[in-house]
Amino acid sequence: MRTPVSKPAVNHTATHVDDSTLREALGYHMKRSFNHVQADLTRVLKPFELRMLTYTALVLITDNPGLRQSQLAAAMDIERPNLVVIIDELERRDLILRERVPTDRRAYALQPTLAGRQLYEHALKAVRAHEAQLTQGIDEQTRATVIAVLRGIEKRLAGGEAP
């Protein structure tokens, strides 16, 4: 006969959630911080009718005219079918042009339109202000260290190395 495992006492009147175990993990802090950053960035981009993904795509296309869709998908680290929806939205809004590559009829080169470049300038200014607010009180050396640590994590994980 099996001895029943005793269950810990359940407090049905808890008023505080103890997440101290989770707060030992860097990833938990990153996720919680990102949730706030994403919510604020969503607010910043709303007047431009952009989302994080459409903004990212517009910036990459504007900064890299002639970028192929496959290159954009790799740069954004998203699946190509998901990218098509983003590209279609930007094209429908006349922010980008999708042109066939003469040497590869299966590939498309992406170009910003004048309206796309203008929206890029306005949105970029707002996002830079958002970033300044986000990092207010953080000195440049600390900011550079945080970026270096995050890049290191990204590089290790993207390369398939264990952290």
Helices and strands as residue ranges (DSSP letters): G 22-24, H 26-45, G 46-48, H 52-63, E 67-68, H 69-76, H 80-92, E 96-101, E 104-112, H 114-134, H 140-158
